[in-house]
Amino acid sequence: MKVILLEDIKGVGKKDEVINSSDGYARNYLFPKKLAVEASKENMAKLQAKQESRQFRKDQEKEEAMKIASKLKEITVTIKVKAGENGKIFGGVTAKEIAENLNKEHKIVVDKKKIMLKETIKTLGVYPVEIKLYEGVIGNVKVKIVEE
């Protein structure tokens, strides 16, 4: 019997997956616990519509991320910090500070966890920083660290 899983089931399959199961397993376990529905024409049409909707939403999010990536290429984020001699910064500039300044200066909201900073910036200067905006879309922004 073909069934459409409504939830992830360990060892059986993932949500929205069409699987073959024995009649007894489907009727006595999957259906009563609302873990699956029979793969009828109506249910298959609903599943198809759901998958198309999900794909459309993903495409829109990726397109939006690409727009942001193109904006980021032209942006330089300036962060003012206190520095000592030889351009050494007191403390360091972290991904959180970069995200806050990007939002404050350019109204672009980016999660600090998406900013790919190998280590905190500890000297004055201009640094290229990568931001993972979406699966397969990476934006580059210049971060300029200047003394107050």
For each residue, the residues with C-beta under 8 A, 3 or more apart:
1: 20 21 22 23 26 38
2: 18 19 20 38 39
3: 18 19 20 21 26 30 36 37 38 39
4: 16 17 18 36 37 38 39 43 44 47
5: 8 9 12 13 14 15 16 17 18 19 30 35 36
6: 15 16 34 35 36 37
7: 15 35
8: 5 13 14 15
9: 5 12 13 35
10:
11:
12: 5 9 19 21
13: 5 8 9 17 19
14: 5 8 17
15: 5 6 7 8
16: 4 5 6 47 50 51
17: 4 5 13 14
18: 2 3 4 5 39 44 47
19: 2 3 5 12 13
20: 1 2 3
21: 1 3 12 25 26 30 36
22: 1 25 26
23: 1 26 27
24: 27 28
25: 21 22 28 29 30
26: 1 3 21 22 23 29 30 31 36 38
27: 23 24 30 31
28: 24 25 31 32
29: 25 26 32 33 35
30: 3 5 21 25 26 27 33 35 36
31: 26 27 28 34 35 36 37 38
32: 28 29
33: 29 30
34: 6 31
35: 5 6 7 9 29 30 31
36: 3 4 5 6 21 26 30 31
37: 3 4 6 31 40 43
38: 1 2 3 4 26 31 43
39: 2 3 4 18 43 44
40: 37 43 44
41: 44 45
42: 45 46
43: 4 37 38 39 40 46 47
44: 4 18 39 40 41 47 48
45: 41 42 48 49
46: 42 43 49 50
47: 4 16 18 43 44 50 51
48: 44 45 51 52
49: 45 46 52 53
50: 16 46 47 53 54
51: 16 47 48 54 55
52: 48 49 55 56
53: 49 50 56 57
54: 50 51 57 58
55: 51 52 58 59
56: 52 53 59 60
57: 53 54 60 61
58: 54 55 61 62
59: 55 56 62 63
60: 56 57 63 64
61: 57 58 64 65 134
62: 58 59 65 66 134 135 136 137
63: 59 60 66 67
64: 60 61 67 68
65: 61 62 68 69 133 134 137 139
66: 62 63 69 70 137
67: 63 64 70 71
68: 64 65 71 72 108 133 139
69: 65 66 72 73 133 137 138 139 140
70: 66 67 73 74
71: 67 68 74 75 106 108 139
72: 68 69 75 108 131 139 140 141
73: 69 70 139 140 141
74: 70 71
75: 71 72 102 106 108 141 142
76: 126 141 142 143 144
77: 98 101 102 105 106 141 142 143 144
78: 101 105 144 146
79: 93 97 98 101 143 144 145 146
80: 146 147 148
81: 89 90 91 93 124 145 146 147 148
82: 89 90 147 148
83: 87 88 89 90 124 147 148
84: 88 89 90
85: 88
86:
87: 83 123 124 125 147
88: 83 84 85 122 123
89: 81 82 83 84 92 93 121 122 123 124 145
90: 81 82 83 84
91: 81 120
92: 89 120 121 122
93: 79 81 89 97 98 120 121 122 143 145
94: 97 98 112 117 120
95: 98 99 112 113 115 117
96: 99 100 112
97: 79 93 94 100 101
98: 77 79 93 94 95 101 102 112 115 117 129 141 143
99: 95 96 102 103 110 111 112 115
100: 96 97 103 104
101: 77 78 79 97 98 104 105
102: 75 77 98 99 105 106 108 109 110 141
103: 99 100 106 107 108 109 110
104: 100 101
105: 77 78 101 102
106: 71 75 77 102 103
107: 103
108: 68 71 72 75 102 103
109: 102 103
110: 99 102 103 114 115 131 133
111: 99 114 115
112: 94 95 96 98 99 115
113: 95
114: 110 111 131 132 133
115: 95 98 99 110 111 112 129 130 131
116: 129 130 131 132 138
117: 94 95 98 120 121 129
118:
119:
120: 91 92 93 94 117
121: 89 92 93 117 127 143 145
122: 88 89 92 93
123: 87 88 89 145
124: 81 83 87 89 145 146 147
125: 87 144 145
126: 76 142 143 144 145
127: 121 142 143 145
128: 140 141 142 143
129: 98 115 116 117 140 141 142 143
130: 115 116 138 139 140
131: 72 110 114 115 116 138 139 140 141
132: 114 116 137 138
133: 65 68 69 110 114 137 138 139
134: 61 62 65 137
135: 62
136: 62
137: 62 65 66 69 132 133 134
138: 69 116 130 131 132 133
139: 65 68 69 71 72 73 130 131 133
140: 69 72 73 128 129 130 131
141: 72 73 75 76 77 98 102 128 129 131
142: 75 76 77 126 127 128 129
143: 76 77 79 93 98 121 126 127 128 129
144: 76 77 78 79 125 126
145: 79 81 89 93 121 123 124 125 126 127
146: 78 79 80 81 124
147: 80 81 82 83 87 124
148: 80 81 82 83
